[in-house]
Amino acid sequence: MTEEYDYEYLRELKREGEEIIFSAEKKRMMLLSEEWDSSRTKIMEEISRKYGIDTREKFQEFKEKYNITDY
C-alpha cells in the first residue's frame, strides 16, 4: 500500500463513523470497533507498523500530520 492509499483508507473509515484510537495495551493504532469486529485488525496492525506508531505520542503526531481527527 502507498502512503496515499493509507491516508484515504483512514479518511474513509472516519467518514463511516469509525473512531481511530491508540491502544496502550496493543501498542498500536486501532479502531474502537475492533473490540467486537476484528475484520480490520490486520490492516490497522500493518498501518501502525508501517508508520512506527507504537506510542501515544507517535499516534498524536500521525493524527496531526494526516489530519485524521474529524470528518
C-alpha positions in Angstrom: 0.0 0.0 0.0 1.1 3.5 -0.7 1.0 6.5 1.7 -1.8 8.0 -0.3 -3.8 4.8 -0.1 -3.3 4.5 3.7 -4.4 8.1 4.1 -7.5 7.7 2.0 -8.4 4.4 3.8 -8.2 6.1 7.2 -10.2 9.1 5.9 -12.9 6.7 4.6 -13.1 4.9 8.0 -13.6 8.3 9.7 -16.4 9.2 7.2 -18.0 5.9 8.1 -18.0 7.0 11.7 -15.1 4.8 12.9 -13.2 6.0 15.9 -9.4 5.7 15.5 -7.7 5.4 18.8 -4.3 4.3 20.3 -4.3 1.2 22.4 -1.6 1.3 25.1 -2.2 -2.4 25.6 -1.6 -3.4 22.0 0.9 -0.6 21.4 -0.7 0.4 18.1 -3.4 2.4 16.4 -6.7 0.6 16.3 -10.4 1.1 15.6 -12.7 1.2 18.5 -14.9 -1.3 16.7 -12.1 -3.9 16.8 -13.5 -4.7 20.3 -16.3 -6.6 18.6 -15.3 -6.8 14.9 -11.8 -7.9 14.1 -12.2 -7.7 10.3 -10.0 -4.7 10.0 -7.4 -5.6 12.7 -4.8 -6.8 10.2 -4.8 -3.6 8.2 -4.6 -1.4 11.3 -1.7 -3.5 12.6 0.0 -3.1 9.2 -0.5 0.7 9.1 0.7 1.1 12.7 3.8 -0.9 11.9 4.5 0.9 8.6 4.4 4.3 10.3 6.0 3.3 13.5 3.0 4.0 15.7 3.8 2.3 19.0 3.4 5.2 21.5 0.6 7.6 22.2 2.9 10.5 21.2 3.6 8.9 17.8 -0.1 8.4 17.3 -0.8 12.1 18.1 1.9 13.2 15.6 0.4 10.8 12.9 -3.1 12.1 13.5 -2.0 15.7 13.1 0.2 15.1 10.1 -2.6 13.2 8.2 -5.5 15.2 9.7 -7.5 12.1 10.7 -9.1 13.7 13.7 -12.5 14.9 12.4 -14.7 14.3 9.4 
